[in-house]
């Protein structure tokens, strides 16, 4: 996927779906939003003596902002007091990895949410666990490497429900939501081999991260301010902010091998759960048709 395609795939999907749904004659009006945001992750680390991958989620201790992101979304006001919301986002990798699909049943200003989301995190510099070991061992049998890199995308995905409140007049649209749900994580596989310096002694360590459920909660607010009112559409500024919290662990199957591949010892390691929190804020433009 080249650079230009990465930039246009998310808004392209939003625009195509918006046009298709609006032409189905079940939509009264719809919006298309584009916005830039920033997120900050707070991770309560554990003192576990083994390798706990949760300790390395977005391990950027020197920065208040972990990552900027670019999101595109579309909101649909439909018949029979139903609404729908679609959000797709890209992070620093410029690959779409943020997804939120939501249906809302409206009862005047109050509504009930039903949705599914995929929220991305990044496990960064987990190889620091081997920083002391690397003084006496080569990692991955290469004398020029002090350790191998252990980093990967972590996705927390699953269904949710919640409630929202909406206030709207000629100038603004305000929405406040509180959602909660279950999330699962993607499976990951990390493999490290170590060779003792000035010796032929070799051992390897293999980690197969399991998928496990966790409960999360996510209050968020949204504000649209109408700037220009044209015949067929309106243009406005939009800002939103949210707070995400979950109690999550990344347990795994651990395999250690000494000398030969066949000489292995296996165990399941049940990792401690962490309080993982994330705060985000973003701003951009919204077009309502």
Order of alpha helices (4+ residues) and beta strands (2+ residues): alpha-beta-beta-beta-beta-beta-beta-beta-beta-beta-beta-beta-beta-beta-beta-beta
